């Protein structure tokens, strides 16, 4: 699917606020409301827009976030991933290149919860080593997921 400059502008506006009315989007893009709606429908149908999500505000979002870098044993990926999936604090898992095999993002409400999750991850069968990075403050976020 071809995404033109207008689609890119539309996606950027939706990325800022996915609940903005179509009429407002149309006004900002200088297009008819029906044209904008048709573009949104096409972007959804093609999979360019996979869905809409809720971002929690600071007052309710978990207070602590961490990134865990994991080195795992050869062929242990599926079992380690199954273990990570079973831990509710794990928000995402990414494969990566370099000296680590997986990047794990987690969140917790307390340092005790975070410590418990880090212990559970480190004790998982197939995990050779881990390194944890606790997020202090977000200075920029352009997440599209």
Contact map, one row per residue, 1 for C-alpha under 8 A:
1110000000000000000000000000000000000000000001000000000000000000000000000000000000000000000000000000000000000000000000000000000000000000000000000
1111000000000000000000000000000000000000000000000000000000000000000000000000000000000000000000000000000000000000000000000000000000000000000000000
1111111100000000000000000000000000000000000000000000000000000000000000000000000000000000000000000000000000000000000000000000000000000000000000000
0111111100000000000000000000000000000000000000000000000000000000000000000000000000000000000000000000000000000000000000000000000000000000000000000
0011111110000000000000000000000000000000000000000000000000000000000000000000000000000000000000000000000000000000000000000000000000000000000000000
0011111111000000000000000000100000000000000000000000000000000000000000000000000000000000000000000000000000000000000000000000000000000000000000000
0011111111100000000000000000000000000010000000000000000000000000000000000000000000000000000000000000000000000000000000000000000000000000000000000
0011111111110000000000000000000000000000000000000000000000000000000000000000000000000000000000000000000000000000000000000000000000000000000000000
0000111111111000000000000000100000000000000000000000000000000000000000000000000000000000000000000000000000000000000000000000000000000000000000000
0000011111111100000000001000100000000000000000000000000000000000000000000000000000000000000000000000000000000000000000000000000000000000000000000
0000001111111110000000000000000000000000000000000000000000000000000000000000000000000000000000000000000000000000000000000000000000000000000000000
0000000111111111000000000000000000000000000000000000000000000000000000000000000000000000000000000000000000000000000000000000000000000000000000000
0000000011111111110000001000000000000000000000000000000000000000000000000000000000000000000000000000000000000000000000000000000000000000000000000
0000000001111111111100000000000000000000000000000000000000000000000000000000000000000000000000000000000000000000000000000000000000000000000000000
0000000000111111110000000000000000000000000000000000000000000000000000000000000000000000000000000000000000000000000000000000000000000000000000010
0000000000011111110000000000000000000000000000000000000000000000000000000000000000000000000000000000000000000000000000000000000000000000000000000
0000000000001111111100000000000000000000000000000000000000000000000000000000000000000000000000000000000000000000000000000000000000000000000000000
0000000000001111111100000000000000000000000000000001000000000000000000000000000000000000000000000000000000000000000000000000000000000000000000000
0000000000000100111110000000000000000000000000000000000000000000000000000000000000000000000000000000000000000000000000000000000000000000000000000
0000000000000100111111011000000000000000000000000000000000000000000000000000000000000000000000000000000000000000000000000000000000000000000000000
0000000000000000001111111000000000000000000000000000000000000000000000000000000000000000000000000000000000000000000000000000000000000000000000000
0000000000000000000111111100000010011000000000000000000000000000000000000000000000000000000000000000000000000000000000000000000000000000000000000
0000000000000000000011111110000010000000000000000000000000000000000000000000000000000000000000000000000000000000000000000000000000000000000000000
0000000000000000000111111111000000000000000000000000000000000000000000000000000000000000000000000000000000000000000000000000000000000000000000000
0000000001001000000111111111100010010000000000000000000000000000000000000000000000000000000000000000000000000000000000000000000000000000000000000
0000000000000000000001111111111110110000000000000000000000000000000000000000000000000000000000000000000000000000000000000000000000000000000000000
0000000000000000000000111111111110000000000000000000000000000000000000000000000000000000000000000000000000000000000000000000000000000000000000000
0000000000000000000000011111111000000000000000000000000000000000000000000000000000000000000000000000000000000000000000000000000000000000000000000
0000010011000000000000001111111000000000000000000000000000000000000000000000000000000000000000000000000000000000000000000000000000000000000000000
0000000000000000000000000111111100000000000000000000000000000000000000000000000000000000000000000000000000000000000000000000000000000000000000000
0000000000000000000000000111111110110000000000000000000000000000000000000000000000000000000000000000000000000000000000000000000000000000000000000
0000000000000000000000000110011111110000000000000000000000000000000000000000000000000000000000000000000000000000000000000000000000000000000000000
0000000000000000000001101110001111111000000000000000000000000000000000000000000000000000000000000000000000000000000000000000000000000000000000000
0000000000000000000000000000000111111100000000000000000000000000000000000000000000000000000000000000000000000000000000000000000000000000000000000
0000000000000000000000000100001111111110000000000000000000000000000000000000000000000000000000000000000000000000000000000000000000000000000000000
0000000000000000000001001100001111111111000000000000000000000000000000000000000000000000000000000000000000000000000000000000000000000000000000000
0000000000000000000001000000000011111111100000000000000000000000000000000000000000000000000000000000000000000000000000000000000000000000000000000
0000000000000000000000000000000001111111110000000000000000000000000000000000000000000000000000000000000000000000000000000000000000000000000000000
0000001000000000000000000000000000111111111000000000000000000000000000000000000000000000000000000000000000000000000000000000000000000000000000000
0000000000000000000000000000000000011111111100000000000000000000000000000000000000000000000000000000000000000000000000000000000000000000000000000
0000000000000000000000000000000000001111111110000000000000000000000000000000000000000000000000000000000000000000000000000000000000000000000000000
0000000000000000000000000000000000000111111111000000000000000000000000000000000000000000000000000000000000000000000000000000000000000000000000000
0000000000000000000000000000000000000011111111111000000000000000000000000000000000000000000000000000000000000000000000000000000000000000000000000
0000000000000000000000000000000000000001111111111110000000000000000000000000000000000000000000000000000000000000000000000000000000000000000000000
0000000000000000000000000000000000000000111111111000000000000000000000000000000000000000000000000000000000000000000000000000000000000000000000000
1000000000000000000000000000000000000000011111111000000000000000000000000000000000000000000000000000000000000000000000000000000000000000000000000
0000000000000000000000000000000000000000001111111100000000000000000000000000000000000000000000000000000000000000000000000000000000000000000000000
0000000000000000000000000000000000000000001111111100000000000000000000000000000000000000000000000000000000000000000000000000000000000000000000000
0000000000000000000000000000000000000000001111111111000000000000000000000000000000000000000000000000000000000000000000000000000000000000000000000
0000000000000000000000000000000000000000000100111111000000000000000000000000000000000000000000000000000000000000000000000000000000000000000000000
0000000000000000000000000000000000000000000100001111100000000000000000000000000000000000000000000000000000000000000000000000000000000000000000000
0000000000000000010000000000000000000000000000001111110000000000000000000000000000000000000000000000000000000000000000000000000000000000000000000
0000000000000000000000000000000000000000000000000011111000000000000000000000000000000000000000000000000000000000000000000000000000000000000000001
0000000000000000000000000000000000000000000000000001111100000000000000000000000000000000000000000000000000000000000000000000000000000000000000000
0000000000000000000000000000000000000000000000000000111110000000000000000000000000000000000000000000000000000000000000000000000000000000000000000
0000000000000000000000000000000000000000000000000000011111111000000000000000000000000000000000000000000000000000000000000000000000000000000000000
0000000000000000000000000000000000000000000000000000001111111000000000000000000000000000000000000000000000000000000000000000000000000000000000000
0000000000000000000000000000000000000000000000000000000111111110000000000000000000000000000000000000000000000000000000000000000000000000000000000
0000000000000000000000000000000000000000000000000000000111111000000000000000000000000000000000000000000000000000000000000000000000000000000000000
0000000000000000000000000000000000000000000000000000000111111100000000000000000000000000000000000000000000000000000000000000000000000000000000000
0000000000000000000000000000000000000000000000000000000111111110000000000000000000000000000000000000000000000000000000000000000000000000000000000
0000000000000000000000000000000000000000000000000000000001011111100000000000000000000000000000000000000000111000000000000000000000000000000000000
0000000000000000000000000000000000000000000000000000000001001111100000000000000000000000000000000000000000111100000000000000000000000000000000000
0000000000000000000000000000000000000000000000000000000000000111110000000000000000000000000000000000000000111110010000000000000000000110000000000
0000000000000000000000000000000000000000000000000000000000000111111000000000000000000000000000000000000011110000000000000000000000000111000000000
0000000000000000000000000000000000000000000000000000000000000001111100000000000000000000000000000000000011100000000000000000000000011110000000000
0000000000000000000000000000000000000000000000000000000000000000111110000000000000000000000000000000001111000000000000000000000000011110000000000
0000000000000000000000000000000000000000000000000000000000000000011111000000000000000000000000000000001111000000000000000000000001111000000000000
0000000000000000000000000000000000000000000000000000000000000000001111100000000000000000000000000001111100000000000000000000000001110000000000000
0000000000000000000000000000000000000000000000000000000000000000000111110000000000000000000000000001111100000000000000000000001111100000000000000
0000000000000000000000000000000000000000000000000000000000000000000011111000000000000000000000000011110000000000000000000000001111000000000000000
0000000000000000000000000000000000000000000000000000000000000000000001111101100100000000000000000001110000000000000000000000011110000000000000000
0000000000000000000000000000000000000000000000000000000000000000000000111111100000000000000000000000000000000000000000000000011100000000000000000
0000000000000000000000000000000000000000000000000000000000000000000000011111100000000000000000000000000000000000000000000000000000000000000000000
0000000000000000000000000000000000000000000000000000000000000000000000001111110000000000000000000000000000000000000000000000000000000000000000000
0000000000000000000000000000000000000000000000000000000000000000000000011111111100000000000000000000000000000000000000000000011000000000000000000
0000000000000000000000000000000000000000000000000000000000000000000000011111111110000000000000000000000000000000000000000000010000000000000000000
0000000000000000000000000000000000000000000000000000000000000000000000000011111111000000000000000000000000000000000000000000000000000000000000000
0000000000000000000000000000000000000000000000000000000000000000000000000001111111100000000000000000000000000000000000000000110000000000000000000
0000000000000000000000000000000000000000000000000000000000000000000000010001111111110000000000000000000000000000000000000001111000000000000000000
0000000000000000000000000000000000000000000000000000000000000000000000000000111111111000000010000000000000000000000000000000000000000000000000000
0000000000000000000000000000000000000000000000000000000000000000000000000000011111111100000000000000000000000000000000000000000000000000000000000
0000000000000000000000000000000000000000000000000000000000000000000000000000001111111110000000000000000000000000000000001001000000000000000000000
0000000000000000000000000000000000000000000000000000000000000000000000000000000111111110010000000000000000000000000000001000000000000000000000000
0000000000000000000000000000000000000000000000000000000000000000000000000000000011111111010000000000000000000000000000000000000000000000000000000
0000000000000000000000000000000000000000000000000000000000000000000000000000000001111111000000000000000000000000000000000000000000000000000000000
0000000000000000000000000000000000000000000000000000000000000000000000000000000000111111110000000000000000000000000010000000000000000000000000000
0000000000000000000000000000000000000000000000000000000000000000000000000000000000001111111000000000000000000000000000000000000000000000000000000
0000000000000000000000000000000000000000000000000000000000000000000000000000000000000011111000000000000001110000000010000000000000000000000000000
0000000000000000000000000000000000000000000000000000000000000000000000000000000000011011111110000000000111100000000000000000000000000000000000000
0000000000000000000000000000000000000000000000000000000000000000000000000000000000000001111110000000000111100000000000000000000000000000000000000
0000000000000000000000000000000000000000000000000000000000000000000000000000000000000000011111000000000111000000000000000000000000000000000000000
0000000000000000000000000000000000000000000000000000000000000000000000000000000010000000011111100000011110000000000000000000000000000000000000000
0000000000000000000000000000000000000000000000000000000000000000000000000000000000000000000111110000011100000000000000000000000000000000000000000
0000000000000000000000000000000000000000000000000000000000000000000000000000000000000000000011111000111000000000000000000000000000000000000000000
0000000000000000000000000000000000000000000000000000000000000000000000000000000000000000000001111101111000000000000000000000000000000000000000000
0000000000000000000000000000000000000000000000000000000000000000000000000000000000000000000000111111100000000000000000000000000000000000000000000
0000000000000000000000000000000000000000000000000000000000000000000000000000000000000000000000011111100000000000000000000000000000000000000000000
0000000000000000000000000000000000000000000000000000000000000000000000100000000000000000000000001111100000000000000000000000000000000000000000000
0000000000000000000000000000000000000000000000000000000000000000000011110000000000000000000000011111111000000000000000000000000000000000000000000
0000000000000000000000000000000000000000000000000000000000000000000011110000000000000000000000111111111000000000000000000000000000000000000000000
0000000000000000000000000000000000000000000000000000000000000000000011110000000000000000000011110001111100000000000000000000000000000000000000000
0000000000000000000000000000000000000000000000000000000000000000001111000000000000000000000011110001111110000000000000000000000000000000000000000
0000000000000000000000000000000000000000000000000000000000000000001111000000000000000000011111000000011111000000000000000000000000000000000000000
0000000000000000000000000000000000000000000000000000000000000000111100000000000000000000011110000000001111100000000000000000000000000000000000000
0000000000000000000000000000000000000000000000000000000000000000111100000000000000000000111100000000000111110000000000000000000000000000000000000
0000000000000000000000000000000000000000000000000000000000000111110000000000000000000000111000000000000011111000010000000000000000000000000000000
0000000000000000000000000000000000000000000000000000000000000111100000000000000000000000100000000000000001111110110000000000000000000000000000000
0000000000000000000000000000000000000000000000000000000000000111000000000000000000000000000000000000000000111110110000000000000000000000000000000
0000000000000000000000000000000000000000000000000000000000000011000000000000000000000000000000000000000000011111110000000000000000000000000000000
0000000000000000000000000000000000000000000000000000000000000001000000000000000000000000000000000000000000011111111000000000000000000000000000000
0000000000000000000000000000000000000000000000000000000000000000000000000000000000000000000000000000000000000111111100000000000000000000000000000
0000000000000000000000000000000000000000000000000000000000000000000000000000000000000000000000000000000000011111111110000000000000000000000000000
0000000000000000000000000000000000000000000000000000000000000001000000000000000000000000000000000000000000111111111111000000000000000000000000000
0000000000000000000000000000000000000000000000000000000000000000000000000000000000000000000000000000000000000011111111100000000000000000000000000
0000000000000000000000000000000000000000000000000000000000000000000000000000000000000000000000000000000000000001111111110000000000000000000000000
0000000000000000000000000000000000000000000000000000000000000000000000000000000000000010100000000000000000000000111111111000000000000000000000000
0000000000000000000000000000000000000000000000000000000000000000000000000000000000000000000000000000000000000000011111111100000000010000000000000
0000000000000000000000000000000000000000000000000000000000000000000000000000000000000000000000000000000000000000001111111110000000000000000000000
0000000000000000000000000000000000000000000000000000000000000000000000000000000000000000000000000000000000000000000111111111000000000000000000000
0000000000000000000000000000000000000000000000000000000000000000000000000000000000110000000000000000000000000000000011111111001000000000000000000
0000000000000000000000000000000000000000000000000000000000000000000000000000000000000000000000000000000000000000000001111111001011000000000000000
0000000000000000000000000000000000000000000000000000000000000000000000000000000000000000000000000000000000000000000000111111101000000000000000000
0000000000000000000000000000000000000000000000000000000000000000000000000000000100100000000000000000000000000000000000011111111000000000000000000
0000000000000000000000000000000000000000000000000000000000000000000000000000001100000000000000000000000000000000000000000011111000000000000000000
0000000000000000000000000000000000000000000000000000000000000000000000011001101100000000000000000000000000000000000000000001111100000000000000000
0000000000000000000000000000000000000000000000000000000000000000000001111001000100000000000000000000000000000000000000001111111111000000000000000
0000000000000000000000000000000000000000000000000000000000000000000001111000000000000000000000000000000000000000000000000000011111000000000000000
0000000000000000000000000000000000000000000000000000000000000000000001110000000000000000000000000000000000000000000000000100001111100000000000000
0000000000000000000000000000000000000000000000000000000000000000000111100000000000000000000000000000000000000000000000000100001111110000000000000
0000000000000000000000000000000000000000000000000000000000000000000111000000000000000000000000000000000000000000000000000000000011111000000000000
0000000000000000000000000000000000000000000000000000000000000000011110000000000000000000000000000000000000000000000001000000000001111100000000000
0000000000000000000000000000000000000000000000000000000000000000011100000000000000000000000000000000000000000000000000000000000000111110000000000
0000000000000000000000000000000000000000000000000000000000000001111000000000000000000000000000000000000000000000000000000000000000011111000000000
0000000000000000000000000000000000000000000000000000000000000001111000000000000000000000000000000000000000000000000000000000000000001111110000000
0000000000000000000000000000000000000000000000000000000000000000100000000000000000000000000000000000000000000000000000000000000000000111110000000
0000000000000000000000000000000000000000000000000000000000000000000000000000000000000000000000000000000000000000000000000000000000000011111000000
0000000000000000000000000000000000000000000000000000000000000000000000000000000000000000000000000000000000000000000000000000000000000011111110000
0000000000000000000000000000000000000000000000000000000000000000000000000000000000000000000000000000000000000000000000000000000000000000111110000
0000000000000000000000000000000000000000000000000000000000000000000000000000000000000000000000000000000000000000000000000000000000000000011111000
0000000000000000000000000000000000000000000000000000000000000000000000000000000000000000000000000000000000000000000000000000000000000000011111100
0000000000000000000000000000000000000000000000000000000000000000000000000000000000000000000000000000000000000000000000000000000000000000000111110
0000000000000000000000000000000000000000000000000000000000000000000000000000000000000000000000000000000000000000000000000000000000000000000011111
0000000000000010000000000000000000000000000000000000000000000000000000000000000000000000000000000000000000000000000000000000000000000000000001111
0000000000000000000000000000000000000000000000000000100000000000000000000000000000000000000000000000000000000000000000000000000000000000000000111
